[in-house]
Amino acid sequence: MTPITSESWSLADATAHLGEVVDQAIRVGPQVITRDGASAVVIVSTEEWERKSIRSGTLADFFAASPLPGAGLVLERSELAPAIEL
């Protein structure tokens, strides 16, 4: 059986055609596997995973590069204690 679309497979179809799902992930792009009609997981090629998961810099570098310090944004902290409901 073929996938629902070129990017979406039911869990049963993906299980039965795992080799094809992997081939599609490599050639076409991410393949969504659905369970009970809802998206459950995505299979991607190693190349895409590595490209998407590479981080450049630290969290401190990210904040240092933010345009907000020079934006004139004024933040005020509330003096009120948070409301706690039991």
DSSP file (Angstrom, degrees, kcal/mol; ACC not computed):
  #  RESIDUE AA STRUCTURE BP1 BP2  ACC     N-H-->O    O-->H-N    N-H-->O    O-->H-N    TCO  KAPPA ALPHA  PHI   PSI    X-CA   Y-CA   Z-CA
    1    1 A M              0   0    0      0, 0.0    15,-0.0     0, 0.0     0, 0.0   0.000 360.0 360.0 360.0 147.2    0.0    0.0    0.0
    2    2 A T        -     0   0    0      1,-0.1     4,-0.1     2,-0.1    11,-0.1  -0.537 360.0 -88.6 -91.8 160.7    1.2    3.5   -0.7
    3    3 A P        -     0   0    0      0, 0.0     6,-0.2     0, 0.0    -1,-0.1  -0.182  35.7-109.5 -65.5 162.6    1.4    6.3    1.9
    4    4 A I  S    S-     0   0    0      4,-1.3     2,-0.2     2,-0.0     5,-0.2   0.933 102.7  -9.1 -56.7 -48.5   -1.6    8.6    2.5
    5    5 A T  B >  S-A    8   0A   0      3,-1.2     3,-0.7     0, 0.0    -1,-0.0  -0.754  92.4 -85.5-132.6-176.5    0.4   11.4    0.9
    6    6 A S  T 3  S+     0   0    0     -2,-0.2    22,-0.1     1,-0.2     3,-0.1   0.632 130.7  34.4 -69.2  -9.0    4.1   11.5   -0.1
    7    7 A E  T 3  S+     0   0    0      1,-0.1    25,-4.1    24,-0.1     2,-0.4   0.403 108.1  70.1-123.4   1.2    4.9   12.5    3.4
    8    8 A S  E <   +Ab   5  32A   0     -3,-0.7    -4,-1.3    23,-0.2    -3,-1.2  -0.978  49.1 175.1-131.9 133.7    2.4   10.7    5.6
    9    9 A W  E     - b   0  33A   0     23,-3.0    25,-3.2    -2,-0.4     2,-0.1  -0.980  30.2-122.0-132.4 142.8    2.0    7.0    6.5
   10   10 A S  E  >  - b   0  34A   0     -2,-0.4     4,-2.8    23,-0.2     5,-0.2  -0.486  35.9-111.2 -72.9 158.1   -0.4    5.1    8.9
   11   11 A L  H  > S+     0   0    0     23,-1.5     4,-2.4     1,-0.2     5,-0.2   0.896 119.1  51.9 -58.8 -41.0    1.5    3.1   11.5
   12   12 A A  H  > S+     0   0    0      2,-0.2     4,-2.1     1,-0.2    -1,-0.2   0.925 112.5  44.5 -62.9 -44.8    0.4   -0.1    9.9
   13   13 A D  H  > S+     0   0    0      2,-0.2     4,-1.8     1,-0.2    -2,-0.2   0.905 113.1  51.0 -66.4 -40.9    1.6    1.0    6.4
   14   14 A A  H  < S+     0   0    0     -4,-2.8     7,-0.2     1,-0.2    -2,-0.2   0.896 110.9  48.9 -63.8 -39.6    4.9    2.3    7.8
   15   15 A T  H >< S+     0   0    0     -4,-2.4     3,-0.8    -5,-0.2    -1,-0.2   0.923 114.0  45.6 -64.3 -44.4    5.5   -1.0    9.6
   16   16 A A  H 3< S+     0   0    0     -4,-2.1    -1,-0.2     1,-0.2    -2,-0.2   0.752 125.8  31.1 -71.1 -24.3    4.7   -3.1    6.5
   17   17 A H  T 3X S+     0   0    0     -4,-1.8     4,-2.3    -5,-0.1     3,-0.5  -0.204  71.1 142.3-129.0  42.0    6.9   -0.8    4.3
   18   18 A L  H <> S+     0   0    0     -3,-0.8     4,-2.6     1,-0.3     5,-0.2   0.870  73.3  54.6 -55.9 -41.3    9.6    0.4    6.6
   19   19 A G  H  > S+     0   0    0      1,-0.2     4,-2.5     2,-0.2    -1,-0.3   0.908 110.0  46.7 -59.0 -42.1   12.3    0.2    3.9
   20   20 A E  H  > S+     0   0    0     -3,-0.5     4,-2.7     2,-0.2    -1,-0.2   0.884 110.1  53.2 -67.4 -39.2   10.2    2.4    1.6
   21   21 A V  H  X S+     0   0    0     -4,-2.3     4,-2.3    -7,-0.2    -2,-0.2   0.935 111.4  46.4 -60.8 -45.6    9.5    4.8    4.4
   22   22 A V  H  X S+     0   0    0     -4,-2.6     4,-2.0     2,-0.2    -2,-0.2   0.927 111.8  50.8 -63.0 -45.6   13.3    5.1    5.0
   23   23 A D  H  X S+     0   0    0     -4,-2.5     4,-2.8     1,-0.2     5,-0.3   0.912 111.0  49.1 -57.8 -43.4   14.0    5.5    1.3
   24   24 A Q  H  X>S+     0   0    0     -4,-2.7     4,-3.0     1,-0.2     5,-1.9   0.891 108.1  53.9 -63.9 -40.1   11.4    8.3    1.1
   25   25 A A  H  <5S+     0   0    0     -4,-2.3    20,-0.6     3,-0.2    -1,-0.2   0.879 114.0  42.6 -61.9 -37.4   12.9   10.0    4.1
   26   26 A I  H  <5S+     0   0    0     -4,-2.0    -2,-0.2    -5,-0.2    -1,-0.2   0.926 126.3  30.6 -73.7 -46.2   16.3   10.0    2.4
   27   27 A R  H  <5S+     0   0    0     -4,-2.8    -3,-0.2    -5,-0.2    -2,-0.2   0.892 135.1  19.5 -82.9 -41.7   15.1   11.0   -1.1
   28   28 A V  T  <5S-     0   0    0     -4,-3.0    -3,-0.2     1,-0.3    -4,-0.1   0.861 106.0-105.1-101.6 -45.2   12.1   13.2   -0.5
   29   29 A G      < +     0   0    0     -5,-1.9    -1,-0.3    14,-0.1    -2,-0.1  -0.916  66.7   1.9 142.4-169.7   12.2   14.4    3.1
   30   30 A P        -     0   0    0      0, 0.0     2,-0.5     0, 0.0    14,-0.2  -0.107  57.5-149.0 -52.9 139.8   10.6   13.8    6.5
   31   31 A Q  E     - C   0  43A   0     12,-2.7    12,-2.9   -23,-0.0     2,-0.4  -0.962   7.3-146.3-115.8 121.3    8.0   11.1    6.7
   32   32 A V  E     -bC   8  42A   0    -25,-4.1   -23,-3.0    -2,-0.5     2,-0.5  -0.701   7.7-157.7 -88.1 133.1    5.1   11.5    9.2
   33   33 A I  E     -bC   9  41A   0      8,-3.0     7,-2.7    -2,-0.4     8,-1.8  -0.956  11.2-155.0-112.2 127.9    3.8    8.4   10.8
   34   34 A T  E     -bC  10  39A   0    -25,-3.2   -23,-1.5    -2,-0.5     2,-0.4  -0.720   9.2-161.6-103.5 151.1    0.2    8.6   12.1
   35   35 A R  E >  S- C   0  38A   0      3,-2.9     3,-1.7    -2,-0.3   -25,-0.0  -0.994  81.7  -9.4-130.2 125.0   -1.4    6.6   14.9
   36   36 A D  T 3  S-     0   0    0     -2,-0.4    -1,-0.1     1,-0.3     3,-0.1   0.855 131.0 -56.0  54.8  37.3   -5.2    6.6   15.1
   37   37 A G  T 3  S+     0   0    0      1,-0.2     2,-0.4     0, 0.0    -1,-0.3   0.391 118.0 103.8  82.1  -3.3   -5.3    9.3   12.5
   38   38 A A  E <  S-C   35   0A   0     -3,-1.7    -3,-2.9     1,-0.0    -1,-0.2  -0.886  82.4 -98.3-113.8 144.1   -3.1   11.8   14.4
   39   39 A S  E     +C   34   0A   0     -2,-0.4    -5,-0.2    -5,-0.2     3,-0.1  -0.339  46.9 165.4 -56.6 132.8    0.6   12.5   13.7
   40   40 A A  E     -     0   0A   0     -7,-2.7     2,-0.3     1,-0.5    -6,-0.2   0.729  55.4  -4.0-119.1 -47.7    2.7   10.5   16.1
   41   41 A V  E     -C   33   0A   0     -8,-1.8    -8,-3.0     2,-0.0    -1,-0.5  -0.935  54.1-136.8-145.8 166.0    6.4   10.5   14.9
   42   42 A V  E     -C   32   0A   0     -2,-0.3     2,-0.5   -10,-0.2   -10,-0.2  -0.997  10.1-152.0-129.0 133.1    8.5   11.8   12.0
   43   43 A I  E     +C   31   0A   0    -12,-2.9   -12,-2.7    -2,-0.4     2,-0.3  -0.915  23.0 175.0-103.4 126.7   11.3    9.8   10.3
   44   44 A V        -     0   0    0     -2,-0.5   -18,-0.1   -14,-0.2   -19,-0.1  -0.893  34.2 -98.4-127.0 158.7   14.1   11.9    8.9
   45   45 A S     >  -     0   0    0    -20,-0.6     4,-2.5    -2,-0.3     5,-0.2  -0.335  33.8-115.1 -69.2 157.4   17.4   11.1    7.2
   46   46 A T  H  > S+     0   0    0      1,-0.2     4,-2.7     2,-0.2     5,-0.2   0.894 117.0  56.3 -59.3 -40.4   20.5   11.3    9.3
   47   47 A E  H  > S+     0   0    0      1,-0.2     4,-2.1     2,-0.2    -1,-0.2   0.927 110.0  43.3 -58.9 -46.6   21.7   14.2    7.1
   48   48 A E  H  > S+     0   0    0      2,-0.2     4,-2.6     1,-0.2     5,-0.2   0.914 112.5  53.1 -67.1 -41.9   18.6   16.2    7.9
   49   49 A W  H  X S+     0   0    0     -4,-2.5     4,-2.0     1,-0.2    -2,-0.2   0.930 111.3  46.0 -58.3 -46.4   18.7   15.3   11.6
   50   50 A E  H  X S+     0   0    0     -4,-2.7     4,-0.9     1,-0.2    -1,-0.2   0.896 112.8  50.3 -65.0 -39.6   22.3   16.5   11.9
   51   51 A R  H  < S+     0   0    0     -4,-2.1     3,-0.3    -5,-0.2    -1,-0.2   0.904 115.9  41.7 -64.7 -41.3   21.6   19.7   10.0
   52   52 A K  H  < S+     0   0    0     -4,-2.6    -1,-0.2     1,-0.2    -2,-0.2   0.762 115.1  49.5 -78.3 -25.7   18.6   20.6   12.1
   53   53 A S  H  < S+     0   0    0     -4,-2.0     2,-0.3    -5,-0.2    -1,-0.2   0.501  79.5 111.4 -97.5  -3.0   20.1   19.6   15.5
   54   54 A I     <  -     0   0    0     -4,-0.9     2,-0.4    -3,-0.3    -4,-0.0  -0.550  55.6-152.9 -71.6 130.1   23.4   21.5   15.2
   55   55 A R        -     0   0    0     -2,-0.3     2,-0.7     0, 0.0    -2,-0.1  -0.859   4.2-151.5-105.4 138.8   23.5   24.3   17.6
   56   56 A S        -     0   0    0     -2,-0.4    -2,-0.0     2,-0.1     6,-0.0  -0.932  62.0 -21.9-110.7 114.3   25.6   27.4   17.0
   57   57 A G  S    S-     0   0    0     -2,-0.7     2,-0.2     4,-0.1     0, 0.0  -0.137  83.9 -69.7  83.1 179.4   26.7   29.0   20.2
   58   58 A T     >  -     0   0    0      1,-0.1     4,-2.0    -3,-0.0     5,-0.1  -0.466  44.2-100.2-102.3 174.7   25.4   28.9   23.8
   59   59 A L  H  > S+     0   0    0      1,-0.2     4,-2.3     2,-0.2     5,-0.2   0.882 125.9  55.2 -62.7 -37.8   22.3   30.3   25.3
   60   60 A A  H  > S+     0   0    0      1,-0.2     4,-2.4     2,-0.2    -1,-0.2   0.900 106.3  50.8 -62.1 -40.2   24.4   33.1   26.6
   61   61 A D  H  > S+     0   0    0      2,-0.2     4,-1.9     1,-0.2    -2,-0.2   0.901 108.4  53.2 -62.2 -41.0   25.5   33.9   23.0
   62   62 A F  H  < S+     0   0    0     -4,-2.0     4,-0.4     1,-0.2    -2,-0.2   0.937 112.3  42.9 -59.7 -48.7   21.9   33.9   21.9
   63   63 A F  H >< S+     0   0    0     -4,-2.3     3,-0.9     1,-0.2    -1,-0.2   0.873 111.4  55.2 -67.8 -35.8   20.9   36.4   24.5
   64   64 A A  H 3< S+     0   0    0     -4,-2.4    -1,-0.2     1,-0.2    -2,-0.2   0.840 108.7  48.7 -64.7 -32.0   24.0   38.5   23.9
   65   65 A A  T 3< S+     0   0    0     -4,-1.9    -1,-0.2    -5,-0.2    -2,-0.2   0.512  86.5 118.0 -85.2  -4.9   23.1   38.7   20.1
   66   66 A S    <   -     0   0    0     -3,-0.9     4,-0.2    -4,-0.4    -3,-0.0  -0.324  64.3-140.6 -63.8 141.4   19.5   39.7   20.9
   67   67 A P  S >  S+     0   0    0      0, 0.0     3,-0.7     0, 0.0     4,-0.2   0.558  85.3  88.8 -77.0  -6.5   18.4   43.1   19.6
   68   68 A L  G > >S+     0   0    0      1,-0.2     3,-1.9     2,-0.2     5,-0.6   0.838  70.6  67.3 -65.2 -35.9   16.4   43.7   22.8
   69   69 A P  G 3 5S+     0   0    0      0, 0.0     3,-0.4     0, 0.0    -1,-0.2   0.858 110.6  36.7 -55.7 -33.9   19.1   45.3   24.9
   70   70 A G  G < 5S+     0   0    0     -3,-0.7    -2,-0.2    -4,-0.2    -4,-0.0   0.334  95.8  88.0 -96.6   7.2   19.2   48.4   22.6
   71   71 A A  T < 5S-     0   0    0     -3,-1.9    -1,-0.2    -4,-0.2     3,-0.1   0.547  94.9-122.3 -86.1  -6.9   15.4   48.4   22.0
   72   72 A G  T   5 +     0   0    0     -3,-0.4     2,-0.3    -4,-0.4    -2,-0.1   0.699  51.8 163.3  75.2  17.6   14.5   50.5   25.0
   73   73 A L      < -     0   0    0     -5,-0.6     2,-0.6     1,-0.0    -1,-0.2  -0.569  24.1-155.8 -73.2 127.3   12.2   47.9   26.4
   74   74 A V        -     0   0    0     -2,-0.3     2,-0.4    -3,-0.1    -1,-0.0  -0.928   8.8-169.2-109.3 121.3   11.5   48.5   30.1
   75   75 A L        -     0   0    0     -2,-0.6     2,-0.4     2,-0.0    -2,-0.0  -0.910   2.3-162.8-111.1 136.5   10.4   45.5   32.1
   76   76 A E        -     0   0    0     -2,-0.4     2,-0.4     0, 0.0    -2,-0.0  -0.957  13.2-137.2-119.5 137.1    9.0   45.8   35.6
   77   77 A R        -     0   0    0     -2,-0.4     2,-0.1     1,-0.0    -2,-0.0  -0.771  25.9-118.1 -92.7 133.8    8.8   43.0   38.1
   78   78 A S        -     0   0    0     -2,-0.4    -1,-0.0     1,-0.1     0, 0.0  -0.441  10.1-151.8 -70.3 140.8    5.6   42.7   40.1
   79   79 A E        +     0   0    0     -2,-0.1     2,-0.2     2,-0.1    -1,-0.1   0.577  67.5 102.6 -85.5 -12.0    5.9   43.1   43.8
   80   80 A L  S    S-     0   0    0      1,-0.1    -2,-0.1     3,-0.0     3,-0.1  -0.464  76.8-119.1 -76.1 142.6    2.9   40.9   44.4
   81   81 A A        -     0   0    0     -2,-0.2    -1,-0.1     1,-0.1    -2,-0.1  -0.517  39.9 -97.3 -73.6 146.9    3.3   37.3   45.4
   82   82 A P        -     0   0    0      0, 0.0     2,-0.4     0, 0.0    -1,-0.1  -0.365  40.4-108.0 -65.3 146.2    1.9   34.7   43.0
   83   83 A A        -     0   0    0     -3,-0.1     2,-0.5    -2,-0.0    -3,-0.0  -0.604  33.7-160.5 -76.0 129.4   -1.5   33.4   43.7
   84   84 A I        -     0   0    0     -2,-0.4     2,-0.5    -3,-0.0    -3,-0.0  -0.953   3.5-164.9-116.2 123.0   -1.5   29.9   44.9
   85   85 A E              0   0    0     -2,-0.5    -2,-0.0     1,-0.1     0, 0.0  -0.900 360.0 360.0-107.8 133.9   -4.6   27.8   44.8
   86   86 A L              0   0    0     -2,-0.5    -1,-0.1     0, 0.0    -2,-0.0   0.387 360.0 360.0-109.7 360.0   -4.9   24.6   46.7
